[in-house]
Amino acid sequence: MALRASPFPYKFVSGIHAIGWTLIVPCFWYLDRVIAVCKSTTKERSERQEQECYLHPLKVFFGSISFFLFFLLTAPLAFLGFLLWAPLQACRRPFSYHRVGLTSAEKETNRGFEQTGKASFTFASANLCLLPDGLARFNNLGHTQHRAHEIGQRIAESVGRPHVIITVESPSSCGPSDSIMPRPCSETDGGMEGHSQPPGGHHSEPTESSASSDDAEEPLTEPSSSKPNYNENSNKQGQSDHGSPSVFLPKRPRLLDEEPWEVSAFFPANIDILCLEEVFDKRAAKKLTTKLKPLFGHILYDVGVYACQPPCRCSAFKFFNSGLFMASRFPVLEAQYHCFPNSCGEDALAAKGLLSTKVLIGQNQKKKKAVGYFNCTHLHAPEGKSQFPMWFNQKDPHS
């Protein structure tokens, strides 16, 4: 049975929830702007160096007063919306589901099962810190909505590109690269140090796993070795005659089982499962959904609970969701969310937890369904000695 898109079982309940949230949003937005206008990022401070010194204090003074006045004016409406919104959280499913159309099973499932009895998939994970703009600035990040739009667009452009491996033949140590265009190698690389070994390092591409399926609904549990992308450019720019800045990397003996590492400007191509963390802002989650839905037909977003929950589920009042976001090329058959009951500090305001999903990977040669299980989580974040026992408690299934 396919998951329903709305987190509420009835349309009229979803409508009341939408009305309540609409009344809350203006007040919340003005409060967010009060914080954002007073908190600057490093980039904004550097850009202000060319402006008159009195312009920024005037902007902060009049901007904060204006936004605070509008906050007070919209507070009564927000309180009314809160009275409608908060009680409905008890019957809300802890995630929203987006599915693009009714595509054929051949496009959604992996044909490798039908042909060879085996299939492979690739997944990736990233932490985006898409908090409301005012709170994101405490992490030196601003313009949350713009960042969400750009992140979604760049992921879509990279995931949708052809997976091309280009081999560059040159006197330097340039090898095959996962980039679309080969990176140019300086002519000086072919000099005295043209045969030097690149500095040791290790970077793993998103894990590519494979498994075979013989009976109905067998989980994928046998990982295969990942396929590394090789790009062993030696950093000898410091010895170039063109005055380019030197790049010094620590050199150490490479281990026998260690793979070459690479820092790529492109997001990995051909991703099947994408797990994102810290997508707390609802508008940012919808922007990501809009950008990713042409490539990922099944998306879970706005994962988590709000307001007061039973003591056995979550502690304290939850102002934010879990921040988890999952996009899949495969159909999502089932999904469950488990809120961590123990949290402290500012993390207690967010409903951090574990998102577990069951996806349909394909069919085997006997036309039996093969499924895979994927989990996405984000543990306690604040620094300090208390984080370690908190992590162990959150990972304990009996806590």
C-alpha positions as MATLAB code, in Angstrom:
seq = 'MALRASPFPYKFVSGIHAIGWTLIVPCFWYLDRVIAVCKSTTKERSERQEQECYLHPLKVFFGSISFFLFFLLTAPLAFLGFLLWAPLQACRRPFSYHRVGLTSAEKETNRGFEQTGKASFTFASANLCLLPDGLARFNNLGHTQHRAHEIGQRIAESVGRPHVIITVESPSSCGPSDSIMPRPCSETDGGMEGHSQPPGGHHSEPTESSASSDDAEEPLTEPSSSKPNYNENSNKQGQSDHGSPSVFLPKRPRLLDEEPWEVSAFFPANIDILCLEEVFDKRAAKKLTTKLKPLFGHILYDVGVYACQPPCRCSAFKFFNSGLFMASRFPVLEAQYHCFPNSCGEDALAAKGLLSTKVLIGQNQKKKKAVGYFNCTHLHAPEGKSQFPMWFNQKDPHS';
ca = [
       0.000    0.000    0.000;
       1.433    3.358   -1.054;
       1.988    6.072    1.515;
      -0.378    9.018    1.449;
       1.077   12.439    0.747;
      -0.583   14.352    3.591;
       0.587   13.766    7.150;
      -3.048   13.959    8.321;
      -5.647   11.219    7.845;
      -8.473   13.583    6.823;
      -8.558   16.591    4.515;
     -10.519   18.842    6.857;
      -7.947   18.233    9.616;
      -5.202   19.146    7.163;
      -7.135   22.292    6.238;
      -7.463   23.424    9.859;
      -3.763   22.768   10.369;
      -2.951   24.865    7.282;
      -5.070   27.758    8.572;
      -3.397   27.661   11.970;
       0.089   27.579   10.468;
      -0.778   30.455    8.103;
      -1.670   32.598   11.120;
       1.616   31.681   12.846;
       3.988   32.281    9.921;
       3.921   36.135    9.792;
       4.738   36.500   13.488;
       7.450   33.856   13.249;
       8.951   35.535   10.176;
       9.122   38.982   11.806;
      10.789   37.502   14.886;
      13.290   35.770   12.629;
      14.040   39.067   10.872;
      14.623   40.819   14.206;
      17.382   38.317   14.946;
      18.763   38.326   11.397;
      19.092   42.106   11.143;
      21.128   42.208   14.363;
      23.400   39.236   13.573;
      25.838   39.522   10.673;
      27.926   36.851    9.003;
      31.625   37.176    8.270;
      30.904   37.731    4.569;
      28.480   40.560    5.319;
      30.954   42.229    7.676;
      33.663   42.124    5.023;
      31.293   43.607    2.434;
      30.453   46.488    4.778;
      34.040   47.654    4.918;
      33.493   49.625    1.718;
      30.380   51.349    3.072;
      30.045   54.328    5.379;
      30.467   53.345    9.001;
      27.151   54.860   10.094;
      24.939   53.007    7.590;
      24.923   49.635    9.316;
      24.012   50.938   12.815;
      21.119   52.864   11.271;
      19.964   49.753    9.424;
      20.117   47.673   12.598;
      18.327   50.315   14.690;
      15.416   51.068   12.356;
      15.189   47.513   11.011;
      14.982   45.880   14.426;
      12.396   48.383   15.660;
      10.239   47.978   12.537;
      10.324   44.191   12.577;
       9.665   44.090   16.321;
       6.598   46.311   15.948;
       5.214   44.061   13.227;
       5.970   41.101   15.465;
       3.833   42.609   18.221;
       1.017   43.385   15.780;
       0.882   39.822   14.446;
       1.309   38.144   17.850;
      -2.471   37.937   18.597;
      -3.108   36.203   15.269;
      -0.195   33.868   15.934;
      -1.632   32.969   19.328;
      -4.964   32.128   17.716;
      -3.198   30.041   15.098;
      -1.219   28.276   17.802;
      -4.452   27.217   19.507;
      -5.532   25.585   16.242;
      -2.139   24.195   15.291;
      -0.784   22.671   18.520;
      -3.599   20.194   19.377;
      -3.541   18.748   15.846;
       0.052   17.562   16.288;
      -1.250   14.595   18.267;
      -2.857   13.122   15.111;
      -0.142   14.195   12.677;
       2.000   11.550   11.008;
       5.638   12.523   11.683;
       6.591   13.134    8.031;
       5.258   14.418    4.709;
       5.562   12.339    1.563;
       5.940   13.586   -1.987;
       5.598   11.335   -5.019;
       5.863   12.430   -8.639;
       3.073   10.876  -10.676;
       2.496    7.175  -11.191;
       5.581    6.026  -13.032;
       5.939    2.495  -14.334;
       7.558   -0.176  -12.204;
      10.315   -0.594  -14.760;
      11.474    2.977  -14.206;
      11.308    2.812  -10.408;
      12.830   -0.589   -9.747;
      16.191   -2.022  -10.654;
      16.148   -4.348  -13.650;
      19.334   -6.062  -12.514;
      17.328   -8.446  -10.354;
      15.288   -9.704  -13.290;
      18.340  -10.237  -15.489;
      21.124  -11.415  -13.171;
      19.549  -11.769   -9.732;
      21.775   -8.980   -8.407;
      21.532   -5.206   -8.184;
      23.536   -2.293   -6.877;
      22.620    1.097   -5.489;
      24.392    4.251   -4.391;
      23.500    6.569   -1.544;
      24.872    9.844   -0.171;
      24.450   11.932    2.968;
      25.041   15.621    3.725;
      24.501   18.060    6.615;
      23.067   21.354    5.290;
      22.301   23.488    8.382;
      19.102   24.921    6.877;
      17.834   26.618   10.016;
      15.656   29.744    9.990;
      17.789   32.624    8.750;
      18.190   34.304   12.132;
      19.373   31.121   13.855;
      21.569   30.013   10.939;
      23.595   33.202   11.366;
      24.898   31.934   14.696;
      26.643   29.290   12.561;
      27.956   32.044   10.264;
      25.438   31.136    7.547;
      22.789   33.423    6.139;
      20.101   33.556    3.451;
      18.633   30.134    4.168;
      16.083   30.191    1.351;
      18.680   31.176   -1.234;
      21.055   28.475   -0.005;
      18.291   25.856   -0.173;
      17.518   26.863   -3.764;
      21.186   26.735   -4.789;
      21.883   23.459   -2.987;
      18.888   21.773   -4.585;
      19.806   23.064   -8.025;
      23.440   21.974   -7.777;
      22.552   18.529   -6.482;
      20.039   18.097   -9.307;
      22.551   19.222  -11.936;
      25.264   16.915  -10.611;
      23.100   13.851  -10.007;
      21.512   14.148  -13.436;
      24.760   14.468  -15.354;
      26.229   11.482  -17.213;
      28.633    9.445  -15.117;
      31.698    9.978  -17.296;
      35.236    9.030  -16.309;
      37.856   10.923  -18.309;
      41.469    9.774  -18.340;
      44.032   12.534  -18.728;
      47.338   11.446  -20.188;
      50.114   13.791  -19.133;
      53.627   13.630  -17.692;
      52.204   14.507  -14.268;
      50.398   12.126  -11.990;
      46.930   13.046  -13.232;
      44.674   10.033  -13.373;
      41.054    9.254  -14.173;
      38.644   11.804  -12.768;
      34.949   11.795  -12.013;
      34.580   15.382  -13.202;
      32.951   16.258  -16.482;
      35.918   18.307  -17.630;
      39.527   17.279  -16.909;
      41.425   19.620  -14.669;
      44.331   21.276  -16.477;
      47.820   20.270  -15.456;
      50.596   22.801  -15.496;
      53.433   22.334  -17.919;
      55.855   22.554  -15.022;
      54.375   19.318  -13.651;
      56.347   17.427  -16.220;
      59.646   18.694  -14.820;
      61.917   17.196  -12.218;
      59.116   16.143   -9.933;
      56.920   14.658  -12.633;
      57.340   11.171  -11.144;
      56.836   12.037   -7.495;
      54.094   10.313   -5.593;
      51.002   12.323   -4.587;
      50.441   12.926   -0.908;
      48.663   10.132    0.824;
      45.051   10.490    1.737;
      41.733    8.790    1.651;
      38.272    9.817    0.596;
      35.416    7.454   -0.031;
      32.796    8.083   -2.646;
      29.173    7.362   -1.639;
      28.932    3.690   -0.798;
      27.794    1.426   -3.592;
      26.367   -1.804   -2.285;
      24.977   -4.864   -3.977;
      22.979   -7.883   -2.941;
      21.214  -10.814   -4.477;
      17.583  -11.736   -4.017;
      16.117  -15.226   -4.142;
      12.801  -14.998   -2.286;
      10.132  -12.464   -1.552;
      11.121   -9.280    0.199;
      14.697  -10.180    1.042;
      16.593   -7.195    2.444;
      19.776   -6.021    0.831;
      22.510   -6.802    3.309;
      25.662   -7.708    1.384;
      27.776   -4.652    0.646;
      30.334   -4.795   -2.095;
      33.505   -2.816   -2.330;
      33.081    0.790   -3.353;
      34.333    1.985   -6.716;
      36.812    4.762   -6.159;
      37.431    7.610   -8.553;
      41.072    8.260   -9.100;
      42.484   11.702   -9.394;
      46.027   11.815   -8.104;
      47.055   15.337   -9.040;
      50.283   16.129   -7.262;
      50.278   19.576   -5.729;
      53.428   21.134   -7.055;
      52.033   24.570   -7.757;
      54.435   26.124   -5.309;
      57.290   25.470   -7.727;
      55.532   26.994  -10.719;
      57.075   29.967  -12.460;
      53.734   31.763  -12.686;
      53.691   32.857   -9.047;
      50.685   30.789   -8.069;
      50.163   30.235   -4.341;
      51.719   27.156   -2.834;
      49.571   24.315   -1.552;
      51.191   22.265    1.206;
      49.634   18.940    2.151;
      51.042   16.619    4.800;
      52.927   13.693    3.313;
      52.877   10.279    4.911;
      53.320    6.700    3.697;
      50.200    5.373    2.031;
      48.734    2.217    3.496;
      48.328   -0.796    1.264;
      44.532   -0.896    1.585;
      44.094    2.854    1.336;
      42.385    4.454   -1.654;
      43.338    7.783   -3.258;
      41.192   10.661   -2.107;
      39.694   13.447   -4.143;
      37.933   16.733   -3.443;
      35.403   17.282   -6.224;
      33.346   20.365   -7.042;
      30.566   18.112   -8.309;
      28.018   16.213   -6.280;
      28.249   12.461   -7.036;
      26.262   11.307  -10.051;
      23.658    8.537  -10.205;
      22.587    8.722   -6.556;
      19.721    6.357   -5.677;
      19.132    7.345   -2.040;
      19.879   10.839   -0.691;
      19.784   11.465    3.083;
      20.082   15.069    4.281;
      20.302   16.397    7.837;
      19.469   19.729    9.497;
      16.752   20.705    7.033;
      14.766   22.329    9.838;
      13.138   25.142    7.860;
       9.860   24.108    6.203;
      10.176   26.524    3.285;
      13.729   25.343    2.644;
      12.525   21.725    2.628;
       9.879   22.577    0.023;
      12.478   24.329   -2.151;
      14.681   21.238   -2.000;
      11.688   19.071   -2.871;
      10.864   21.226   -5.874;
      14.414   20.993   -7.212;
      14.933   17.281   -6.533;
      11.563   15.811   -7.490;
      12.406   15.502  -11.240;
      15.218   13.091  -10.286;
      13.927   11.529   -7.066;
      10.323   10.432   -7.372;
       9.869    9.696   -3.657;
      10.738   12.288   -1.021;
      10.173   12.323    2.756;
      10.463   15.774    4.352;
       9.282   17.715    7.418;
      10.193   14.628    9.445;
       9.558   14.840   13.178;
       7.019   15.900   15.778;
       6.010   19.294   17.103;
       4.603   20.791   20.297;
       4.116   18.614   23.361;
       4.357   14.856   22.961;
       3.815   11.971   25.391;
       6.738   11.561   27.820;
       7.630    8.175   26.361;
       8.192    9.694   22.904;
       9.959   13.043   23.232;
      10.996   15.332   26.037;
      10.145   19.043   26.306;
       8.249   21.208   23.811;
       9.415   20.812   20.210;
       9.711   23.998   18.168;
      11.512   22.337   15.223;
      11.296   19.008   13.464;
      14.144   16.486   13.266;
      15.744   18.140   10.218;
      15.843   14.811    8.361;
      15.161   14.749    4.618;
      15.230   11.653    2.424;
      14.928   11.423   -1.364;
      14.741    8.083   -3.167;
      14.497    6.861   -6.735;
      12.771    3.733   -5.432;
       9.185    3.550   -4.115;
       8.886    3.930   -0.344;
       6.690    1.106    0.963;
       6.832    1.928    4.673;
       8.358    4.629    6.857;
       8.656    5.009   10.616;
      10.048    7.778   12.783;
      11.373    7.328   16.331;
      12.019   10.456   18.405;
      14.953   10.384   20.811;
      13.468   10.729   24.313;
      16.667   12.139   25.822;
      18.113   15.497   24.770;
      19.520   18.599   26.420;
      20.511   22.171   25.656;
      19.341   23.765   22.445;
      18.937   20.315   20.897;
      15.954   19.733   23.172;
      14.021   22.263   21.049;
      14.300   20.000   17.977;
      12.670   16.583   17.588;
      15.826   14.706   16.638;
      15.327   11.037   16.009;
      15.642    8.097   13.607;
      13.885    7.765   10.252;
      13.585    4.154    9.052;
      12.283    3.361    5.578;
      11.496    0.258    3.556;
      11.907    0.737   -0.191;
      11.136   -1.502   -3.146;
      14.452   -2.140   -4.900;
      13.200   -4.486   -7.620;
      12.085   -7.997   -8.466;
      14.153  -11.126   -8.765;
      14.003  -13.646  -11.564;
      11.076  -15.340   -9.838;
       9.113  -12.063   -9.874;
       9.379  -11.804   -6.097;
       9.810   -8.376   -4.528;
      13.200   -7.372   -3.155;
      13.281   -4.626   -0.570;
      15.950   -2.537    1.102;
      15.978   -0.844    4.509;
      17.520    2.593    4.937;
      17.958    4.570    8.140;
      18.709    8.266    8.509;
      19.444   10.013   11.805;
      21.116   13.027   13.409;
      22.461   12.664   16.932;
      23.082   15.178   19.687;
      25.098   18.146   18.352;
      26.254   20.506   21.182;
      29.873   20.231   22.243;
      30.965   19.240   25.719;
      31.552   16.205   27.875;
      27.832   15.514   28.147;
      27.553   14.696   24.444;
      29.198   11.262   24.697;
      26.773    9.634   27.171;
      23.951   11.325   25.231;
      25.111    9.697   21.987;
      25.288    6.268   23.605;
      21.799    6.694   25.060;
      20.362    7.801   21.718;
      21.893    4.807   19.947;
      20.602    2.404   22.602;
      17.441    0.757   21.206;
      16.066    0.303   24.741;
      16.433    3.974   25.758;
];
